[in-house]
């Protein structure tokens, strides 16, 4: 159990940290505004996600083929298969959401 001196130290530390944080917020920090040129477009993000998905699938298939030849450990094959499964599930979910959003937009009156 902590003695009274350790409680006093933690109380002093906490109040000192509070004062320091209060002083920091009192100073006006310049707002950091991200540059629009740095941000990728939505289509770029979707294209990159698709490319990453294809790359993950190819890697998992290569590990599975190596496992069949006996060049890969069973644990590596299982991990690659699980990663492949989760990647495909996410890709299918994203595809379904994109199709659903497209259909919703098409139903909107002009």
N, C-alpha and C positions, 0 to 999 in steps of 0.2 A: 504494500500500500504506500502511496506517495505521502511524504511528510508535508508539513505546512510550508517549508522553504521551497519545495519544488512547485507547489501550487502558486506561490507568490511569484516565482520566476516565470511560470507559464502565463500568469496574468499580466506581468510586466511585458513579456514578449508580445502577447496579443494586443495590448494597448499600444505598444510601439509600432506594431505592424499596421494597426488601424490608423494611427496618426500619419504614418508614411503613405498609406494608400490614399488618405484624405488629401494630403498635400499633392500627390500625383494627379488626382482628378481635378484639383483646383487649377493646375496649369492647363492652358489650352493647347491640346495636341492638334497638329494639322491633320485634317481628314485625308485618309489615303483613298484616292479614287482610282480604281483599276482602269487601265487604258483599254479602250474598246478594241484596239488592234490585237491585243493579246488574247482576247476571248474567242474561242472557236464558235462557229455557228452550230446550230442544232443538227444540220445535216452532216457536218464534219464529225460531231460527237457520235452520231449514229453509225457513220461509216467506220470510225475508229473502233467502236464497240463490235461491229460486225467482223472487222479484220482480226481483232483480238480473239473473238469467238472461233473463227476459222483456224487461227494459229493454235489455240488450245486443243481443238479437236484433232488437228494434225499431229501435235505432240503426243496426245493420249493414244492415238492409233499407232504411232511409231513405237511407243513403249509396249503396247499390247503385242505388236508383231515381234519385238525383241523378246518378250516373255515367251511367246510360242516357240521361238528358236532356242530358248534357254539362255539368252544373253542378258536378261533382266530378272531381277529378284521378284518373287511373288508379291512381296509388299509393295514394290514399285508399281507393279501392274494393277494391284487393287487400288492404290492411291490415284493412279492415272485414270482408272475407270470411274472412281467416285467423282473426281474432278470433271471428267467428261460428262457424267450424268447431271451434275449440278449446273454445268455450263449450258447444256442443252435445255434443261428446265427453265433457266433464266432467259435464254434466247427465245424460247417458245412463249414465255409470259410477256416479254417485251413485244414480240411480234403481235400477240393477241391484243395487247393494249394499243399498239399503233393502229391496227386494223379497226379496233373499236372506236378510236378517236377519229379516224378517217370517215367511218360510217356516220358518226355523230355530226361531223362537219357537213357531210353530204345531205343530211336530213334537215339542216338549218334552212329556214326560208331566206330568200335573198331580198 
